[in-house]
Amino acid sequence: MRSYKSLNNLVGWLVFAVATITYLLTLEPTASFWDCGEFIACSYKLLVPHPPGAPTFLLLGRLFSLFSFGDATKVSVLINGLSALSSSFTVLFLFWTITMLAKKLVLDRPGMQNDRFAEPTSGQTLLILGAGTVGALAFAFSDSFWFNAVEAEVYAMSALCTAAVVWIMMKWENRADEPDSDKWLILIALVIGLSIGVHLLNLLAIPALGFIYYYRRHANPTLTGGILTLVISSVIVGLILAGIIPGLPSLAGGFEVFFVNSVGLPFNFGLVIFLALFVGLIWFGFRYSFRTQNRLVNTAMLCLVFILIGYSSYLIVPIRSSYHPTINENNPEDVLSFVSYLKREQYGDRPLLYGPQFSAEPIDQKEGAPRYVRKGDQYVVAERRLETIYRDEDKMLLPRIYSPDPSHIYNYKKWVDIQEGVKPTMGQNLSYLFKYQIGHMYWRYFLWNYVGRESDIQQAGVIWPTDGGKAGLPERIADSPARNNFFAIPLILGLLGLFFHARRDGRNAFVVGLLFLFTGLAIVIYLNQPPIEPRERDYTFTGGTYAFAIWIGLGVLGLADLLKAVLKADGTRAMAASLLGLLAPGLMVAQGWDDHDRSDRYNSVDSAKNLLNSCAPNAILFTNGDNDTFPLWYAQEVEGIRTDVRVAVLSYLNTDWYINQMKRRSYLSEALPVSMSAEDYAQGTNDYLPYVENPVVKEVNLKEFVQLVDQDSPLLQVQTQSGRAMLSFPTRKFFLPIDTAAVQKLGIIPKDRRKQLVSRMEWDMGKGAIEKKNLVILDMLATNNWKRPIYFSTTVNSDDYMNLQPYFQLEGMAYRILPARDPNYDPRSQDDGYVAKDLMYENLMTKFAYRNLDRADIFYDENNLRFPGNYRRQFSRLTDTYLAEGNKAKAKQVMDKAFAVMPDKSIPYDYTIPQFVVPLVAVGDKARANEIMDTMTNRAQQSLAYYSTHNSALFDLEVQTNLMALQSVYRAAEQVGDQARGKKAFDLLNQYYPRQ
């Protein structure tokens, strides 16, 4: 028979193979929504993503992308595959960690000691390997971890770093008495350093590692020693988080400013002096350790150096930024901007241990740390960030209810009985912490993984074994592939393992518990999550599910212990316990496969390509947030799709670094036509211009206004409370003169719209302030002279349109701004933009890709269902346009295409679909019209009945969309004269509206 060591290696690699095959079979073939498109693009070309970056991930992603051998369509699969392999290696290290812990228990050698040469019997070996297999596969098939494993995000690699350092520490624990055992500690330091370039979650494993070290070095641990170990390990975490990551670059920045500004040295000499001094200090530390023969100091110095070697992956950020790549977020090209990048200063901060509560009134502001920029041969202060001062009585310890944002206050009230403007009590504060942050945003996620998940709808709850069948559930919940019921078997097995571990090996159980605590609940305290998130955040807490999976594995040992009275033979008992334990991962993979399988999903990238292909050549396209923008970046940077179109992200246009980038050429796109000088949009200058009415000024010429801004004209200046002058705008009414002859020569106005060409565009700004992004758009409108097409994505928030909708032309998934006024524009309608029907028809019917949106066997979650709704909206607009001119044949073609590429079976009808009812009746397809009204009414009735008996406050969006669907059905039924269906929808509206 093989030795235990060879069997442990063999089975571990078999488990690795199972995980790898699973992830590769369910891998997303392109870029998922959210950050994945950005990470793939930035890995492929080593660009600079959003702070604080992930250079280790990017470097490895770049390495993987080389295996595409020039086929850009394979890049996304390869970089997604990096996450898959990271995840399966995580599973492998978890297997070996569980078997090391299980071996101690099976051989009855608890605690911290060298047992690697002890050889278990065949029955004991089977039990140990069964425990490792069950625990590792349970984690491999857990909901959150599997989700991360099949897309290009940093969380899979972050989990690998955590699993690796725990496994390495366990290896050290078995070799701690050997002369060269410290090499394992140094290897941990290197992994920690590399993990900084992935994600900081790995650092939270350090306290658990500290206790393994303490228990191994002290045969008789004490409470005082335990407290000291916790303090020291927490200090190490703090030193890395604050001392190394931002601290060293901050110190280097201080040297640079001093030696350049005060001593008069050239740029970067201060940085060189700092590096020389720092290297000197490291040399002195090593020299001291050798002279005193102090092994602890020498090991600590080596660990520091290897953390820095791993952390040096961050050097790629300023190096690549200095080459001004196409994606260069925050432009961290020098040490000072690099520090700001590392600190994520653009995102602001949240109070953690002490700070104001939501109703605190600001009493003052003070200038914070300066932000320096290069000017001439010195660093000058570009701005000083203002820090708001609050009264001490308005502050509290551990502030959880802190945000004054009205939407946050509204959502706070769902969890805590608070009143706006009334100071919350500590009891209310802690109630929110336990109910929402810990209960809803941690334990709910944890139970999703090991008990069951109700559906893929945001805020979806846990499905318990006692929950009944699907009767009374909305179709969207009952039939969701993400409705997974594990009957709490993994949870029960894990709790059995926890109790068995604690009873047999208290020290190691405490270490695992500490790992569970710090990678789970401690993150809750640190994140201080607001009461509403744009998406579920379960991926953050996979460290906690990893730690619990150790106990799931050890639960097999607990099962074997329970079977002792029935099965006497070790081998039989081990086999029975292992097979029973395998029920947990077996059930998890069977339930989870359909909702984690993304192998044929192309929606995100197709949506990006369709948006780009909506634009005319050399266009400028304004987009909204992450899901709008990052797939576009992927399409352009990786696959080279429509690089003539310049994508301009509206939120980034509020920053000077992004405007500077937009004023440079990018691939086939010329620089944006922005006339303002860098001084006009520097951070802290013209961040927003308030509306200060001047009754004398009835309207303002946009071109003159932009010139006045560029001149910092006193005509626009007003005084702030601090006495500082700032620019304003004196009237909301703007106009832009149009050279109609020049516009006609450009040929940008369609033939059927030439009579709509205006000699001057007029609009009411409708805003209380013009943000920097609005100012940039206005500048381009005034400067561009219609030479480049300017578009807004149809997903952009209407507030950013600045009431320019009468001049919009809909050409697909984007609105083009033209100096032609739509004579039928109705501000009360949501139908923005004159429909350019020929362009729309070509785009929607011929150009656009809708790959696999018609396949019912592919799972489209909430994020993937949003963009198809936008497609339907545009199909509906085109249909209405053809019907308005009496072309029923074309209208029917358009609707047939819409229902063919997005049938209800794959993309369920949403609140936009009743818009097709009237057109369907008009073209003689009353059966489909009736089917739509009946389907939407029945689904809305089911959903509203369900949410009315549950915590409907959590599902505002679902309730509102169902009410909107009923409204649409009611209006459509009234228009086609279907009184019965109209009455049913109207009665339901009356029934549920008063509750809102």
C-alpha positions, -999 to +999 in steps of 0.1 A: +000+000+000+012+036-007+024+057+021+001+083+037+022+111+022+019+099-014-019+092-009-023+127+006-006+142-024-025+121-049-060+127-035-052+164-031-043+167-068-075+147-077-096+172-057-077+200-075-085+184-109-122+182-100-123+218-090-104+229-121-126+210-145-157+224-128-145+260-131-132+257-167-165+241-178-185+270-162-161+298-170-174+330-185-160+333-221-158+371-221-158+399-196-185+398-169-202+430-157-187+452-130-149+453-127-140+423-149-139+442-182-115+467-167-092+441-151-090+421-184-082+452-204-056+464-178-040+430-176-038+426-213-020+459-219-007+465-183-028+496-179-037+514-146-071+504-132-091+520-104-073+525-070-056+509-053-049+487-083-040+450-083-005+448-099+002+412-090-031+401-106-023+423-136+012+409-141-001+373-139-030+382-161-006+396-187+014+364-185-017+343-191-029+365-220+003+358-239-010+323-245-037+338-268-009+340-295-025+371-310-061+359-309-077+387-289-109+368-284-091+343-263-076+368-239-108+370-217-110+332-214-073+330-204-075+358-178-108+343-165-089+311-164-063+327-141-092+331-115-102+295-121-067+281-115-063+304-085-095+290-071-086+253-077-052+259-061-070+274-031-091+242-029-059+222-030-042+241-002-075+238+018-075+201+013-039+198+027-047+221+056-077+200+066-057+167+063-030+182+085-055+191+112-075+158+107-043+138+111-037+153+146-072+144+156-072+108+142-038+100+157-050+116+190-020+141+189-038+174+194-021+207+198+010+220+181+036+193+175+056+175+148+035+146+136+046+145+099+065+112+103+036+094+120+020+069+097-017+064+100-033+030+094-053+024+062-086+031+080-072+062+095-058+073+062-091+069+045-108+089+072-083+118+070-084+119+032-123+117+033-123+147+056-100+167+033-121+158+003-154+167+018-142+201+032-123+211+001-151+203-023-177+219-001-158+252-003-151+246-040-188+245-047-199+272-023-220+299-039-197+330-033-164+312-040-177+296-072-190+329-084-155+344-080-138+315-096-152+319-131-145+356-138-115+380-139-117+395-104-092+397-076-111+377-050-102+343-063-064+351-062-069+368-028-084+335-014-054+316-029-031+339-009-050+333+023-051+295+018-014+294+009-003+313+040-024+291+063-010+259+047+025+272+048+021+280+085+009+245+092+039+232+073+061+254+095+043+241+126+053+205+117+090+216+112+094+243+138+122+224+156+143+221+125+173+245+121+160+260+088+123+261+097+123+299+095+124+297+057+087+289+059+080+321+078+100+340+052+079+323+024+048+335+042+062+371+042+067+369+004+031+356-002+018+384+021+038+410+001+025+396-032-010+395-018-009+433-012-008+436-050-040+415-052-062+425-023-057+433+014-081+406+027-051+382+031-037+403+059-065+393+082-051+358+085-021+371+104-036+369+139-045+332+133-009+326+121+004+344+152-013+320+175+001+290+156+035+305+162+028+312+199+014+277+206+042+260+188+069+279+206+053+277+241+043+243+255+023+260+283+005+290+269-010+315+293-038+340+290-013+369+292+007+353+264-024+349+243-034+385+247+001+396+239+001+374+208-032+390+196-018+425+202+015+419+185-002+402+154-027+430+152+001+455+154+018+436+125-014+439+105-015+476+113+021+482+104+016+466+070-017+484+064-006+518+075+032+517+079+043+498+047+015+502+021+008+539+023+034+548+049+066+543+030+055+560-001+041+589+020+075+592+038+092+592+004+068+619-008+077+640+022+114+637+014+108+645-022+088+677-015+114+689+011+145+683-010+129+698-042+111+728-026+135+736+003+169+724-008+164+731-045+173+697-059+158+684-092+127+663-092+131+627-079+163+634-059+144+634-027+130+600-036+166+588-043+178+601-009+149+584+009+157+551-008+194+553+001+185+560+037+159+532+038+183+507+023+209+518+048+185+512+077+178+477+064+215+470+061+220+482+097+192+459+109+209+429+093+243+439+106+229+442+141+213+407+139+246+392+128+267+409+154+243+399+182+234+365+167+198+374+173+178+349+152+144+366+159+157+400+146+173+384+116+141+365+107+120+397+112+144+416+089+142+389+063+104+389+065+103+427+061+125+425+030+104+397+015+072+416+021+088+445+003+099+423-025+063+411-029+050+447-025+074+459-052+049+447-078+033+481-072+062+497-090+044+488-122+018+514-114+039+546-115+061+531-143+031+524-166+013+556-156+043+577-167+038+564-202+003+578-203-016+547-213-052+548-225-066+536-191-046+555-164-069+561-135-058+589-112-026+593-132-003+581-104+030+588-123+050+604-094+054+595-058+029+620-045+000+610-068+010+574-062+004+579-025-031+593-032-037+563-055-028+538-027-049+556-001-080+555-024-085+592-016-110+597-045-135+574-027-135+593+006-137+575+039-161+562+065-159+566+103-149+534+119-142+536+156-153+572+164-171+598+144-204+616+137-238+601+134-262+609+105-279+639+121-247+656+132-245+693+121-212+705+107-198+734+128-166+742+109-142+730+082-105+728+084-079+724+058-064+689+056-033+675+040-022+693+008-022+678-026+009+687-045+014+689-083+045+698-103+047+733-115+079+747-130+108+733-110+089+729-077+059+712-061+030+735-055-002+729-035-030+722-059-056+720-032-061+712+005-088+687+012-114+702+036-122+682+067-156+687+083-157+694+120-186+682+142-195+688+178-182+662+202-217+655+215-227+646+179-201+619+178-202+583+191-181+552+194-183+528+166-206+550+145-227+528+122-256+552+113-234+579+100-245+590+065-266+621+060-275+611+025-314+611+022-314+578+005-293+563+032-315+577+059-346+563+042-329+528+042-316+532+078-353+534+088-359+499+073-337+485+100-338+509+130-366+531+143-350+564+139-362+599+131-345+623+107-326+651+125-328+633+159-296+620+173-296+582+174-289+563+206-260+539+210-287+512+212-301+521+178-265+523+164-257+488+176-291+476+165-282+486+129-248+469+133-263+436+144-295+436+122-281+449+089-243+448+088-239+415+107-272+399+102-282+409+067-249+416+051-228+388+067-248+359+081-272+360+052-243+356+028-227+329+050-259+309+051-263+313+013-232+292+010-240+264+034-278+264+039-294+277+007-303+308-013-338+320-021-331+335-055-308+358-074-329+389-067-309+415-046-317+412-009-328+376-014-330+357+018-319+322+030-340+291+021-342+268+051-350+231+051-384+238+067-394+262+040-422+248+019-424+243-018-429+269-045-465+275-039-473+312-035-439+323-047-434+347-075-423+330-107-391+351-106-382+335-073-397+300-077-381+293-110-348+310-105-318+287-111-302+305-082-328+290-058-306+265-042-316+244-012-288+225+005-312+215+034-285+230+058-265+197+054-231+216+049-239+238+079-248+209+102-217+190+091-196+221+098-211+226+133-204+190+140-168+195+129-166+227+151-178+209+182-156+178+176-126+200+169-131+222+200-135+191+222-105+172+209-080+200+200-089+233+216-058+251+204-062+244+167-100+250+169-092+284+184-069+292+155-095+282+129-121+302+149-098+332+149-094+329+111-132+326+108-137+357+130-111+379+113-120+370+077-157+374+084-171+395+112-140+417+115-145+428+079-180+438+087-167+463+113-140+476+090-163+481+059-190+499+079-214+492+050-241+518+041-277+506+042-280+501+004-255+487-021-255+487-059-251+449-058-246+420-033-212+420-016-209+384-006-176+380-025-159+400+003-165+373+029-152+342+012-124+340+038-151+332+065-166+305+043-131+291+037-125+288+075-158+271+080-151+246+053-122+233+075-149+224+100-171+208+073-141+186+065-135+178+102-173+170+105-165+137+087-144+128+118-173+138+140-196+115+119-171+086+123-170+092+160-208+090+161-207+058+141-184+040+165-212+023+183-226+009+150-195+002+129-164-012+147-140-016+118-120+015+111-121+012+074-158+006+071-165+035+095-142+058+076-159+048+043-194+053+057-185+087+072-168+099+040-197+089+018-222+106+042-200+137+042-198+138+004-236+144+004-228+180+013-206+189-017-226+166-039-258+185-032-240+218-035-227+211-070-260+196-082-279+226-070-254+252-079-243+242-114-271+258-134-267+293-118-229+293-118-225+280-154-216+311-175-200+291-204-222+306-231-229+341-218-219+370-240-244+396-229-220+421-213-196+423-242-223+423-269-240+451-251-207+471-252-202+463-289-238+473-297-234+506-279-202+514-298-218+504-331-247+528-323-222+557-329-211+574-361-174+574-369-151+594-347-178+599-321-176+610-285-197+588-262-207+598-227-214+568-204-226+562-169-211+538-143-191+506-142-215+483-161-218+508-189-181+516-191-159+486-182-173+463-210-167+492-234-131+494-222-127+456-227-142+458-263-119+486-273-087+477-255-088+439-260-108+432-292-101+465-309-138+473-315-145+508-327-114+525-313-125+556-332-152+562-306-140+581-275-156+568-244-159+595-218-171+585-183-192+612-168-182+606-131-145+607-141-150+640-160-153+656-125-115+651-121-087+670-137-065+639-144-093+624-166-099+655-185-062+657-192-063+622-206-093+630-227-074+658-243-049+634-257-052+612-287-063+575-282-059+550-310-081+562-338-098+589-317-085+625-317-084+645-285-117+658-272-125+693-283-121+710-249-111+746-250-105+752-213-070+753-201-057+730-174-060+758-148-097+761-154-105+725-145-077+718-120-090+700-089-104+725-065-112+749-094-146+750-110-156+717-093-191+731-095-206+764-105-237+774-084-267+791-100-268+827-087-296+845-104-289+879-120-322+894-131-305+915-157-293+884-175-322+867-192-302+842-212-266+834-219-247+825-250-229+792-244-198+802-264-195+835-245-201+817-212-173+792-219-150+821-227-159+839-195-151+807-175-118+804-193-110+840-184-121+835-148-143+866-155-154+888-126-188+888-143-194+853-131-177+855-097-195+853-065-182+853-029-185+822-007-190+822+031-152+817+035-146+848+014-132+829-015-144+838-050-159+812-072-176+812-106-214+808-110-239+810-138-265+839-137-294+823-155-306+788-163-315+797-199-287+790-223-285+792-261-260+782-287-259+800-321-258+776-351-241+782-384-268+764-404-249+766-437-218+750-421-240+723-405-257+716-439-223+712-455-213+686-429-243+665-440-251+654-404-288+663-406-309+635-422-329+645-452-363+641-434-351+665-406-336+694-426-366+715-418-360+709-381-325+725-383-324+755-359-304+787-361-300+786-324-304+759-297-322+769-266-326+751-233-331+756-196-303+741-176-327+730-149-299+727-123-289+744-091-253+739-100-231+729-130-206+702-121-173+700-138-185+672-160-214+694-172-190+722-178-168+700-200-198+688-220-209+724-225-174+734-235-174+706-262-208+717-275-195+753-279-161+743-293-168+712-314-188+731-341-205+697-349-173+683-364-174+652-342-206+633-333-215+636-296-236+609-280-251+600-246-256+564-238-293+557-232-284+544-197-271+578-186-290+594-157-313+620-172-300+646-148-268+647-168-287+654-201-290+691-189-324+693-206-309+689-241-334+661-249-352+682-276-320+679-296-314+642-291-316+618-320-319+581-311-297+559-333-296+526-314-284+524-278-273+561-278-287+596-283-268+619-307-270+656-300-279+675-332-289+712-339-323+699-350-352+703-326-377+674-324-411+690-331-429+662-312-408+663-281-429+661-249-410+666-216-437+646-198-429+616-219-400+593-213-395+589-251-364+610-255-349+616-289-361+617-324-360+582-338-337+580-368-356+550-381-333+540-410-303+540-387-322+523-359-335+496-382-300+488-396-285+487-361-313+468-343-321+444-371-287+439-388-256+452-369-264+444-333-254+410-317-277+393-293-257+361-288-276+334-268-302+358-254-328+334-269-315+303-250-336+293-220-308+270-207-286+299-199-290+317-166-292+354-168-291+370-133-303+405-124-273+423-138-276+405-171-314+412-174-310+449-172-295+456-206-320+434-226-347+456-211-330+485-228-330+466-261-367+461-258-372+498-251-355+507-283-373+480-304-405+495-290-395+531-300-387+519-336-420+500-338-440+530-327-422+552-353-431+528-382-467+526-370-469+564-368-462+566-405-485+537-413-458+511-421-473+480-403-452+455-422-419+471-410-434+475-374-442+437-374-407+428-386-392+448-358-414+432-331-409+397-345-371+403-342-375+416-306-394+385-295-372+362-315-339+373-300-353+379-264-382+355-258-399+353-225-385+318-218-349+332-216-353+369-209-385+371-189-409+399-198-402+430-178-421+463-173-411+475-207-429+447-226-465+461-223-454+489-247-457+463-275-494+456-267-509+484-288-485+479-317-492+441-317-530+447-318-524+472-346-506+446-368-532+420-360-513+399-334-539+402-307-531+367-293-496+378-284-508+411-270-533+392-247-506+368-237-483+397-226-510+414-206-521+382-189-485+371-182-475+405-167-507+409-147-504+374-132-468+378-124-473+412-108-502+399-088-481+369-075-452+391-067-471+419-049-490+394-029-457+377-018-439+410-010-469+423+009-466+395+034-428+397+036-404+425+045-415+445+014-393+475+025-362+454+014-377+449-021-386+484-031-373+479-066-393+447-072-425+463-058-420+494-079-413+475-111-443+453-107-465+484-101-450+500-132-458+468-151-494+470-139-497+506-149-483+498-184-508+469-187-537+491-176-528+519-201-523+494-229-556+476-222-574+509-221-559+518-255-569+486-272-603+486-255-598+455-234-619+465-204-616+432-185-578+431-185-577+468-178-600+465-148-580+436-134-547+456-136-565+487-122-579+468-092-545+454-084-530+489-086-557+502-062-550+472-039-513+477-036-506+514-042-518+526-008-492+504+008-463+523-009 
